[in-house]
Amino acid sequence: MKIVAETCADAHEAAFDAIVNSHSELDIRTHVDKKEFTLEFLSQEQGDDFLHIKILHPEQEPQVSPGSNFGPLFTEAYKKQFLTLTSPRADGKQAVYTYWNRSKDYPHYDDASDETYDATDGDVTGEWVGDGDGRGYDQVSVLIDKLARDPNNRRGVIVTWNPLLDAESLEPPCMDFIQFIIRDNYLHMRVVFRSQDILLGLPENMPGCAAFFRYVLQGLWIKQPSVRDRDMIRMGTLTIISLTPHIYKKRDGNDFDKMRQHIFAKKTLGQWKVIIKE
C-alpha cells in the first residue's frame, strides 16, 4: 500500500489506520525471552504486505500526531540523539546500537590495529573499531562529497546492517538502507526498515529521519557555497518503506486506544485528510 501525506503526523495516522483496517493477528516470539500479540499489516495482494509512505513536507508541523503520547520536547530530544554517536560501553563491548553510529561510524574489523600473530590459527588478530568510538567508516561524509561532485549520482547510499555483527544479534538494526538522490534541484531521502513498530516506532523514526535529511542537505550547501539561491538544492520528499509494519496492541494498549480514538474523532468531525493510497 502506498500512502502520500503532507506531514509526518498525517503519515503516522494513515499508517496506523491502514493496519487497524487490514491486519493479521499473530502471537509471536519477538525476542528470545518474550512473546508479543502483534497486528501485522495485511494487504489485499499476496506478497505485498508492506507500506510505502511518502511524506511531502517532512519538517512541516505537526511532526507528531496529537493522537500520540510523544510531545514536542521528546521529539526534539530524540532528533538530537538520532544525530549523536553513542560511545562504547565501559566493558569494552560494542556500543548500544544507534543509527548514527552505523551511518557516521560504521564498524569494521581492523586487522592492522594489532599486529600480534596468533599461532593457534595462523591469523593476525585485530579488533572491531567504530560503532561509537570514532574510528569507523564515515558513510555520511562520503555520501555528501559524492553528491556534491555529481548531483545526478544514484549511488548515494548508506547501509546500517553489518552481517558479521547483526546476523545473530538479538537487537539488530531495524532501519537498514538509506538513499539520498537529487532530482530537479530537490534532494530526496528514501529509507528501508526491515521491521517497524508503526504505533511507537514510526513517530520517532520520521522526525529522526527528517533531522538526518536536514544534516545532509546542509552538508551539500556547505560544499556548494557559490550556488545562487534560485539554484540551491532544496528539501524534497522523505519516503519510508516499511517491509514488516506492525503494532503491539496488548503491550501498548493505552497508546493504541488513544490513537484510535483520535482518528475516530477526526473522521467524525470531517477533519480526516484525504491521503492518497494505492
N, C-alpha and C positions, 0 to 999 in steps of 0.2 A: 504494500500500500504506500502511496505517495501522499505526503502532507506538505502543503505550502502555507506558511504562516508569516505574518508580518513581524512578530516579535517572539522572543524566547518563551514568554509567558503563554502566548497563544499556542505555540508549538507543544508545550508541555500539556496543556489542557486537551488538545486534539489527540495527542498520542495516548494519554490516559483513557480518553473516551473511546478510542479505537479498540483498545484491549478489553475494556469493560463490555463493549458491544459485541466483540468477537474474540473468544478465547477458549483455550482448553485448560482444564483444571488438573494439576499434577501435584502429587505429594511426593516430592523427590528429595534425595540427599544432595544438598548443595555444598556440603563440606564433609570432611571425614567424620565429624562428630555431631552433625545435626541434620535434621530434615526440615524442609520448608514447604508449606502449602503454597503453591505457585500458580498464578494465572499467566499463561504464555499466549502471545498474540497468535490467532488462528485466521489465516487468510482463506478466502474462497477458492484460491488457486493452490493446488497441491504443490508443495516445494517452494512456495513464495511467501513464507511466513516471516517476513521481516518488514521493518518500517524504513522508509526513505523520507527523511524530514528535512525540508529546506526552509531556512529562516532568512527572510529577505533583508531584515534590518537587525542584525544580532546585537547591536549596542543600544537599540532604542528601548526606552522604558514602556511598559514594565518588563524587566528581565525575569522577574519571578511572579508567578500567579498568586493572587490573593487566596486561592484555594490551597496553597502550600503553607507549611509551617516555617519555611525558611524566610527570614526577614532580610532587609537591605544590609544590616550590619554583618550578618552571617555571610551573605553573598560577597560583600567586599572583602571580608577576611579570607574567604575561600579563593577568590581570584588572586590575591597576593600569594597565598600558599601554593596555588597552581603554578606560579612562576618562580618558585623558590626551590633551590637544591636542598635536599634533606641529607644531612651528614650521616656517615656510617654510625652504627651503634657502638657503644663503648666496648662491647665484647669482641669487636673486630669483624663481625659478620656483616653481610650485606645490609645496606640501608633499608629502612622502611620504604616500601615502594611508593614512588610518585611519578607522574607522567613527565614532569620537568626533568627529573633525574635521567630518565631514559632518552629524552629528546636532546637535552643540553649536555649530558654527561654519560653517554651510552657506555655501558660496561663491556669490557673485553678482557681477555686473558693475556697478560703481559709476560711473555717468556723472558724478555730482556731485563726484567726488574730484579731477577735473582738468578745469577749465573752458576749456582751450585749444582753440580752434576749428581744425579741420583742413580747410584749403581744398581739399585734394585730393578729398575725398569728401563734404564738407559735413556731417560728423558731429562731435559733441562727443566728444573722446577721453577715455577713463576708464581704469580698471584693475580687475582682479579683486581682491576682498577676501574674507577668511575663509579656510577650509581650514587653519586653524592659527595665523593672526595675530590672532585675537580680534575681528575686525571683521565677521564674517559673521553669519548669522541663527541665533539660538539656538532651535532647534526643541524641545529638551528642556524648557526653562523654560516655553515657551508651552503645551506639552502638559500639564505638571503643573498650571499655572494653570487650564487648561480643565477638566481632570478634577476639580480641587478645587471649582470652581464648579458643575459639572454632572456628578455621578458616573455618570449614565446616558448620557453622550455617546458616540457611536460614531465621532467624528472625531479621536480621539487617535492620530494617525498621524505617522510620521516617514519621510521618504524620503532616501536617500543618493545616488541616481543623479542626476547633473546632465547632461542631454543635451549641452549645449554643451562640457562638458569630457570626457565619457565615451563619446560615440557613436563616436569614432575613436581612443580611447585604447587602448594596448596593455595597460594594467593597470587596467581599470575595476573598480568595487566588485562584490563577489560578493553581499554582503548589501544588498538594495535597498529593502526596505519593512518597516516595523515598526508594529504596532498595539498599544496598551495599552487595555484595556477593563475596566470594573468591573461585576461581576455578583454579587449576594448578598454584598456586602462583601468579595469577593475580586477582587484585581487580577490580570488575566491578560495575558501577553505573547505576541504572535504575530509571527513573523519569516519573511520570504520570502528565500531565497537563489536567485538565478538559476542558480548553479553552485556545487557544493560537493564538496570532497575529503573523502570520508567517513572515510578512514583517518587522515589527518593534520590536516585542517582542522576536522572536526566536534568532536574532543576539545578543541580550543582555543575554537571558537565557542560551545559550550554554557556553560562556566564564564564566558566573557566576557559572554554574554547574561544569565546569572544575576546578574553584578555590575551590569550595566546595569539589570536588573529591580529590584535592591535600591536603587539610586540613585533611581529614580523613585518607588518605594514610600516611601522615607524623605522624599522631597520632598513627597509628599502628606501624610504625618504632620505635617510642619512647618507645612503650610498649614492643618491642622485640629487644633491642639493641644488643643482643648477636648472633642474626641470621647472618650466613655468607652471604656475598654478593650474592653468586650464589643462595641462598635460599630465599633472601629477596623478599617480596611481591612487585610486580610491578603494574603500572597503566595499566588497561585493557581498555575496551570499555565504552563509555557513550551512553546509549540508552534513547531516549526520545519518549514517547508515547503521541501523541497529539490527544486527543479524539475529539475535535471540532476545527480543524485548519481553520483559516480564514484570510482574508485580507480586510482592509478597503480601497477600491480602490479610492473613491472620496476624503475622508478625507486626505489620504496620497498619492495623485495623483503624486506629484513630485518624491517621493521615488519610487513609483510603476514604473513610466516611466524610471527612471534611472536604476533600476534593470532589467527591461525587455530589455532595450537597451544593457546593459552589457552582458546579456545571449545571445541575438541575435548575438552580435559581436563575442563572444566566439564560438558559433556554426558555424558562417560563416567562421571564421578563422581556424576551425578544432581544437579548443582548449577546446571544451566541453568534460570533462572527463566522462568516462563510469561509470555510477552509477548503481549498481545492484538494480533493482526494481522487486518486486514480488507481 
